[in-house]
Amino acid sequence: MPVLPELIVDVTGDALHDAARHAGWLAFVYALMQFFCAPLAGNLSDRFGRRPVLLLSLFVFGLDYLIMGFAPTLAWLYVGRLVAGVSATSFALANACVADLFPPEQRAQNFGLMGAAFGVGFILGPVIGGFLGEFGPRTPFFATAAIAFANLAFGWFAVPETLAREHRRPFRASRANPLGAFREMGRIPVVVGILGAYFLYMTAQNSLPVTWAFFSMERYGWGPREVGFSLGVVGACMLVVQGFVIRRAIPVLGPERCATVGLALAAISLLGYALLAPAGWMLYFWIVVGAGSGLVMPALTGVMSRHVGADAQGELQGAIGSVASATSVVSPPVMTQLFAWFTSPAAPVYFPGAAFALAGVLVFASLFIVRRTLVRHPADG
């Protein structure tokens, strides 16, 4: 993320606000592929096991970054993002492994550990990427490809199969697509309500990865190093919340209250980015507040996982992945277009934080839906 704006400018020669438009459409094609591939991967893993599907996903992930690193034109960047969308199932598959290994009452905390692992990557990745970006906008992509293939080698030798054969089920094409997955999950009222709230929440949260670098460069004049450092702080805060706080909060408060608190803090922080950070250093206060959002997904995933059988955990994770990718289809073009419009000379008012303001409103709407769902189904929550 710290170097994507510079890479787009490098291959197109466009101004920063025009590069933001391309970034939105790149995220769109990535999410479109993920939307179709997530339920397919989840159902394949319910049939053949998690390990082979996960390893294939890691291989395609490394291939994507090689394409991005060598891309001579904007069209090749789009090819890379299409390939990346195919591989964007590894996190959902890892969550399915967690569901295989732990009983329902322990899953939310362990989903939090998965988020903490992601947080470690979010600390190291942007910081290293921002540093490597000083050697050119393509260098971080080659480094990422090397790490991805090293991860594939580690997975080949170290990751066992987690889905017992007696919990596998036949593969059915009618369920291995977004509509089929949603139809199956749609039979469970709590899952329906929470997936709806999750759609709004992720639509809002997707404003951060697609506009953060553009926003901070435009408003504060930051470069790749400053952007990378700020994202590293985000990752550090998420690591603390998902690696330590959530393991203590879930047993005390329960996943439902943790989700409520996390959604409230996420909404407040997004509005803080938009309206209450006139100087760059102030972003760090709102980053700390926004770290509470690290409670949301492990808690919500834990609630949904309790209501799904052992032979459909991969399907649930595929449905969650499809919802996430659907938001990534909708959100990046909208959020980057908002940023581009409100920072262009044609804008009626200069407001680089417009995307974050909209995102804050969406998270408050998500909070309302979660509370309503849990009130209507108290025995299920």
C-alpha positions as CSV (number, residue, x, y, z in Angstrom):
1,M,0.0,0.0,0.0
2,P,2.7,2.6,0.7
3,V,4.1,2.3,-2.8
4,L,1.0,1.5,-4.9
5,P,0.3,5.2,-5.6
6,E,3.9,5.7,-6.9
7,L,3.7,2.5,-9.0
8,I,0.5,3.7,-10.7
9,V,2.0,7.1,-11.3
10,D,5.2,5.3,-12.7
11,V,3.3,3.3,-15.3
12,T,0.7,5.9,-16.2
13,G,2.3,9.3,-15.7
14,D,-0.9,10.6,-14.1
15,A,-1.4,13.0,-11.2
16,L,-2.0,11.6,-7.7
17,H,-5.8,12.2,-7.7
18,D,-6.1,10.4,-11.1
19,A,-3.9,7.6,-9.8
20,A,-6.4,7.2,-6.9
21,R,-9.1,6.5,-9.5
22,H,-7.0,3.7,-11.0
23,A,-6.3,2.3,-7.5
24,G,-10.1,2.0,-6.9
25,W,-10.6,0.0,-10.1
26,L,-7.7,-2.2,-9.4
27,A,-9.2,-3.0,-6.1
28,F,-12.5,-3.6,-7.9
29,V,-11.2,-6.3,-10.2
30,Y,-9.4,-8.0,-7.3
31,A,-12.6,-8.1,-5.3
32,L,-14.6,-9.3,-8.2
33,M,-12.4,-12.4,-8.6
34,Q,-12.4,-13.0,-4.8
35,F,-16.2,-12.8,-4.8
36,F,-16.5,-15.8,-7.1
37,C,-13.5,-17.7,-5.9
38,A,-14.0,-17.5,-2.1
39,P,-17.1,-19.9,-1.9
40,L,-15.5,-22.2,-4.5
41,A,-12.3,-22.5,-2.4
42,G,-14.4,-23.0,0.8
43,N,-16.5,-25.7,-0.7
44,L,-13.4,-27.4,-2.2
45,S,-11.8,-27.4,1.2
46,D,-14.9,-29.0,2.7
47,R,-14.6,-31.8,0.2
48,F,-10.8,-32.3,-0.3
49,G,-9.4,-30.8,2.9
50,R,-7.9,-27.4,3.8
51,R,-4.3,-28.1,3.0
52,P,-4.2,-28.6,-0.8
53,V,-6.5,-25.6,-1.4
54,L,-4.5,-23.4,1.0
55,L,-1.2,-24.3,-0.7
56,L,-2.6,-23.6,-4.2
57,S,-3.8,-20.2,-2.9
58,L,-0.3,-19.4,-1.6
59,F,1.3,-20.3,-5.0
60,V,-1.1,-18.0,-6.9
61,F,-0.4,-15.2,-4.4
62,G,3.3,-15.3,-5.2
63,L,2.6,-15.3,-8.9
64,D,0.5,-12.2,-8.6
65,Y,3.3,-10.1,-7.0
66,L,5.7,-11.2,-9.7
67,I,3.2,-9.9,-12.3
68,M,2.8,-6.7,-10.5
69,G,6.5,-6.2,-10.1
70,F,7.2,-6.7,-13.8
71,A,4.1,-4.9,-15.0
72,P,5.1,-2.5,-17.9
73,T,1.7,-1.0,-18.4
74,L,-1.5,-0.3,-16.4
75,A,-3.2,-3.3,-18.2
76,W,-0.6,-5.7,-16.6
77,L,-1.4,-4.2,-13.2
78,Y,-5.0,-5.2,-13.8
79,V,-3.9,-8.7,-14.8
80,G,-2.0,-9.0,-11.6
81,R,-5.0,-7.9,-9.5
82,L,-7.2,-10.5,-11.3
83,V,-4.7,-13.2,-10.4
84,A,-4.5,-11.9,-6.8
85,G,-8.3,-12.2,-6.5
86,V,-8.0,-15.9,-7.1
87,S,-5.5,-16.3,-4.3
88,A,-7.5,-14.1,-1.8
89,T,-8.9,-17.1,0.0
90,S,-6.0,-18.0,2.3
91,F,-7.2,-16.1,5.3
92,A,-10.7,-17.7,5.1
93,L,-9.2,-21.1,4.7
94,A,-7.0,-20.5,7.8
95,N,-10.1,-19.5,9.7
96,A,-11.7,-22.8,8.6
97,C,-8.7,-24.6,10.0
98,V,-9.3,-22.9,13.4
99,A,-12.9,-23.9,13.3
100,D,-11.8,-27.5,12.7
101,L,-9.4,-27.5,15.6
102,F,-11.4,-25.8,18.4
103,P,-14.8,-26.2,19.9
104,P,-17.4,-23.5,19.3
105,E,-16.9,-21.7,22.6
106,Q,-13.2,-21.3,22.0
107,R,-13.3,-20.2,18.3
108,A,-13.8,-16.4,18.8
109,Q,-10.6,-16.1,20.8
110,N,-8.6,-18.1,18.3
111,F,-10.1,-16.2,15.4
112,G,-8.6,-13.3,17.2
113,L,-5.2,-15.0,17.2
114,M,-5.5,-15.3,13.4
115,G,-6.2,-11.5,13.3
116,A,-3.1,-11.0,15.5
117,A,-1.0,-12.9,13.0
118,F,-2.4,-10.6,10.3
119,G,-1.5,-7.7,12.5
120,V,2.1,-8.8,12.7
121,G,2.2,-8.8,8.9
122,F,0.5,-5.4,8.9
123,I,3.3,-4.1,11.2
124,L,6.2,-5.5,9.2
125,G,4.8,-5.4,5.6
126,P,4.0,-1.7,5.2
127,V,7.1,-0.6,7.2
128,I,9.4,-2.8,5.1
129,G,7.5,-1.9,1.9
130,G,7.8,1.8,2.7
131,F,11.6,1.4,3.2
132,L,12.0,-0.7,0.1
133,G,10.0,1.8,-1.8
134,E,12.9,4.2,-1.5
135,F,14.7,1.9,-4.0
136,G,11.9,2.2,-6.5
137,P,8.2,1.4,-6.5
138,R,8.7,-2.1,-7.9
139,T,11.2,-3.4,-5.3
140,P,8.6,-4.2,-2.6
141,F,6.6,-6.3,-5.1
142,F,9.6,-8.5,-5.9
143,A,10.3,-8.8,-2.1
144,T,6.7,-9.8,-1.5
145,A,6.8,-12.5,-4.2
146,A,9.9,-14.0,-2.6
147,I,8.2,-14.1,0.8
148,A,5.1,-15.6,-0.6
149,F,7.0,-18.5,-2.2
150,A,8.9,-19.0,1.0
151,N,5.6,-19.1,2.8
152,L,4.4,-21.8,0.3
153,A,7.5,-23.9,1.1
154,F,6.9,-23.6,4.8
155,G,3.3,-24.6,4.4
156,W,4.2,-27.6,2.3
157,F,6.4,-29.0,5.0
158,A,4.8,-27.7,8.2
159,V,1.0,-27.3,7.8
160,P,-1.0,-30.5,8.5
161,E,-4.5,-31.3,7.3
162,T,-7.1,-30.2,9.9
163,L,-10.4,-31.5,8.4
164,A,-11.1,-35.1,9.4
165,R,-12.4,-37.3,6.7
166,E,-15.6,-38.1,8.5
167,H,-16.4,-34.3,8.5
168,R,-16.0,-33.9,4.7
169,R,-18.9,-33.7,2.4
170,P,-19.5,-34.2,-1.4
171,F,-18.7,-31.2,-3.6
172,R,-21.7,-29.6,-5.1
173,A,-21.4,-26.9,-7.7
174,S,-24.7,-25.4,-6.7
175,R,-23.2,-24.5,-3.3
176,A,-19.7,-23.5,-4.6
177,N,-20.7,-20.1,-5.8
178,P,-21.8,-16.9,-4.0
179,L,-25.5,-17.4,-4.5
180,G,-25.4,-21.0,-3.4
181,A,-23.4,-20.2,-0.3
182,F,-25.7,-17.3,0.6
183,R,-28.7,-19.5,0.1
184,E,-27.3,-22.1,2.5
185,M,-26.3,-19.6,5.1
186,G,-29.6,-17.7,4.6
187,R,-31.4,-20.5,6.4
188,I,-29.9,-19.3,9.7
189,P,-31.4,-16.0,10.9
190,V,-28.5,-14.9,13.1
191,V,-26.0,-15.5,10.2
192,V,-28.2,-13.5,7.8
193,G,-28.4,-10.4,10.1
194,I,-24.7,-10.5,11.0
195,L,-23.6,-10.9,7.4
196,G,-25.7,-7.8,6.5
197,A,-24.0,-5.8,9.2
198,Y,-20.7,-7.2,8.1
199,F,-21.3,-6.0,4.6
200,L,-21.8,-2.4,5.8
201,Y,-18.8,-2.6,8.2
202,M,-16.4,-3.9,5.5
203,T,-17.7,-1.4,3.0
204,A,-16.6,1.2,5.5
205,Q,-13.3,-0.4,6.5
206,N,-12.3,-0.8,2.8
207,S,-12.0,3.0,2.7
208,L,-8.8,2.6,4.7
209,P,-6.6,0.4,2.5
210,V,-7.6,2.1,-0.7
211,T,-7.4,5.8,0.3
212,W,-5.1,5.9,3.3
213,A,-1.9,6.4,1.3
214,F,-3.6,8.9,-1.0
215,F,-5.2,10.8,1.9
216,S,-2.0,11.1,3.9
217,M,0.1,12.1,0.9
218,E,-2.5,14.7,-0.2
219,R,-3.4,16.2,3.2
220,Y,-0.1,16.0,5.1
221,G,2.5,15.6,2.3
222,W,3.7,12.2,3.5
223,G,5.9,9.9,1.5
224,P,6.1,6.1,1.3
225,R,8.2,5.9,4.5
226,E,5.7,7.9,6.6
227,V,2.7,6.0,5.1
228,G,4.4,2.7,5.8
229,F,5.2,3.7,9.4
230,S,1.7,4.8,10.1
231,L,0.4,1.4,8.7
232,G,2.9,-0.3,10.9
233,V,1.4,1.4,13.9
234,V,-2.1,0.3,12.8
235,G,-0.8,-3.3,12.7
236,A,0.9,-3.0,16.1
237,C,-2.4,-1.8,17.7
238,M,-4.3,-4.6,16.0
239,L,-1.8,-7.1,17.2
240,V,-2.3,-6.0,20.8
241,V,-6.1,-6.1,20.5
242,Q,-6.4,-9.4,18.7
243,G,-3.4,-11.1,20.3
244,F,-4.0,-10.1,23.9
245,V,-7.1,-8.0,24.6
246,I,-9.7,-10.2,22.8
247,R,-8.6,-13.4,24.6
248,R,-9.5,-11.7,27.9
249,A,-12.5,-9.7,26.7
250,I,-14.4,-12.5,25.0
251,P,-14.7,-14.7,28.2
252,V,-15.7,-11.7,30.3
253,L,-17.9,-9.7,28.0
254,G,-19.0,-12.3,25.4
255,P,-18.6,-12.0,21.7
256,E,-21.8,-9.9,21.2
257,R,-20.7,-7.1,23.6
258,C,-17.1,-7.2,22.1
259,A,-18.6,-6.7,18.6
260,T,-20.7,-3.8,19.8
261,V,-17.8,-2.0,21.5
262,G,-15.5,-2.6,18.5
263,L,-18.1,-1.2,16.0
264,A,-18.6,1.9,18.1
265,L,-14.8,2.6,18.4
266,A,-14.4,1.9,14.6
267,A,-17.1,4.5,13.7
268,I,-15.6,7.1,16.0
269,S,-12.1,6.7,14.7
270,L,-13.2,7.0,11.1
271,L,-15.0,10.2,11.8
272,G,-11.9,11.3,13.7
273,Y,-9.7,10.8,10.6
274,A,-12.1,12.8,8.5
275,L,-12.9,15.7,10.8
276,L,-10.6,15.9,13.8
277,A,-7.0,15.5,12.5
278,P,-5.8,18.8,11.1
279,A,-2.2,17.7,11.6
280,G,-0.6,14.4,10.6
281,W,0.5,13.4,14.1
282,M,-3.2,13.5,15.3
283,L,-3.9,10.5,13.1
284,Y,-2.0,8.3,15.6
285,F,-4.6,9.1,18.4
286,W,-7.4,7.9,16.1
287,I,-5.4,4.9,15.1
288,V,-5.3,3.8,18.8
289,V,-9.1,4.4,19.1
290,G,-9.7,2.5,15.9
291,A,-7.7,-0.5,17.1
292,G,-10.9,-1.4,18.9
293,S,-12.2,-2.5,15.6
294,G,-9.9,-5.5,16.0
295,L,-12.6,-6.9,18.3
296,V,-15.3,-6.9,15.6
297,M,-14.5,-9.7,13.1
298,P,-13.3,-12.4,15.6
299,A,-16.4,-11.8,17.7
300,L,-18.9,-11.8,14.8
301,T,-17.2,-14.8,13.1
302,G,-17.3,-16.6,16.4
303,V,-21.1,-16.0,16.8
304,M,-21.8,-17.2,13.3
305,S,-19.5,-20.2,13.6
306,R,-21.5,-21.5,16.6
307,H,-24.6,-21.9,14.4
308,V,-22.9,-23.8,11.5
309,G,-22.1,-27.6,11.5
310,A,-18.6,-29.0,11.3
311,D,-19.1,-30.0,7.6
312,A,-20.0,-26.5,6.6
313,Q,-17.3,-24.3,8.3
314,G,-15.4,-23.9,5.0
315,E,-18.7,-22.9,3.4
316,L,-19.3,-20.3,6.1
317,Q,-15.9,-18.9,5.7
318,G,-16.4,-18.8,1.9
319,A,-19.6,-16.9,2.4
320,I,-17.9,-14.4,4.7
321,G,-15.1,-14.1,2.1
322,S,-17.7,-13.4,-0.6
323,V,-19.4,-10.7,1.5
324,A,-16.0,-9.2,2.1
325,S,-15.1,-9.3,-1.6
326,A,-18.5,-7.9,-2.5
327,T,-17.8,-4.9,-0.3
328,S,-14.4,-4.6,-2.0
329,V,-16.2,-4.5,-5.4
330,V,-18.4,-1.7,-4.2
331,S,-16.3,0.3,-1.8
332,P,-12.9,1.0,-3.5
333,P,-14.4,2.7,-6.6
334,V,-16.8,4.7,-4.4
335,M,-14.2,5.7,-1.8
336,T,-11.5,6.6,-4.2
337,Q,-13.9,8.5,-6.4
338,L,-15.0,10.5,-3.4
339,F,-11.4,11.2,-2.5
340,A,-10.6,12.2,-6.1
341,W,-13.6,14.4,-6.4
342,F,-13.1,16.3,-3.1
343,T,-9.4,16.9,-3.8
344,S,-9.9,18.0,-7.4
345,P,-10.1,21.6,-8.5
346,A,-13.8,21.0,-9.5
347,A,-14.8,20.1,-5.9
348,P,-17.2,22.6,-4.2
349,V,-15.2,22.2,-1.0
350,Y,-11.7,20.7,-0.3
351,F,-12.4,17.6,1.9
352,P,-9.8,14.8,1.5
353,G,-11.4,12.9,4.4
354,A,-14.8,12.6,2.7
355,A,-14.4,8.8,2.3
356,F,-13.7,8.3,6.0
357,A,-16.8,10.4,6.9
358,L,-19.0,8.2,4.8
359,A,-17.4,5.2,6.3
360,G,-18.1,6.3,9.8
361,V,-21.8,6.6,9.1
362,L,-21.8,3.1,7.6
363,V,-20.2,1.6,10.7
364,F,-22.9,3.2,12.9
365,A,-25.5,1.6,10.6
366,S,-23.7,-1.8,11.0
367,L,-23.8,-1.4,14.8
368,F,-27.6,-0.8,14.7
369,I,-28.1,-4.0,12.6
370,V,-26.0,-6.1,15.0
371,R,-27.8,-4.9,18.0
372,R,-31.2,-5.5,16.4
373,T,-30.3,-9.0,15.2
374,L,-29.1,-10.0,18.7
375,V,-32.2,-8.5,20.4
376,R,-34.5,-10.4,18.0
377,H,-32.7,-13.7,18.5
378,P,-31.5,-13.6,22.1
379,A,-31.3,-17.3,22.4
380,D,-29.2,-17.6,19.3
381,G,-26.8,-14.8,20.2
